[in-house]
C-alpha cells in the first residue's frame, strides 16, 4: 500500500499503481497522490482476513473501544491490534461507500 495517509484521493476506479504528482510547487488542495478505492478495498480485505476481523465488528462500539484502551492477545488477532483494526474497518466502509456512490475518498 503506497499512499499518503494525510492527503490525496482514492478514486472509485480500478487501476494498479498510485498516481503521483511531482509538480513543484505542489498544487494547493490536490495532494500528491491518487489511488484506487477498488485496490484499497482489496488490500483492506486482505488485512482484515489476516487479522480475523469480520465485517460485523463495529469499530465505534463500546466493546471495541475498550480493546483500543487495552489490547488483548488471547482472542482473535485483531484484538491485539485494535488501532489498526479500527483503521481497516473505517477504510473498508469508506471504500464500499466510494464504490456504491461513485464518490472520491479524500484525505486532507
ABEGO torsion letter per residue (X at the ends): XBBBAABEBBBBBBBABBBBBABOBBBBGAEABBBBAAAAAAAAAAAAAAAGBBAABBAABAAAAAAAABBBAABBAAAABAAAAAAAAAAAAAAAAAAAAGBBBBBX
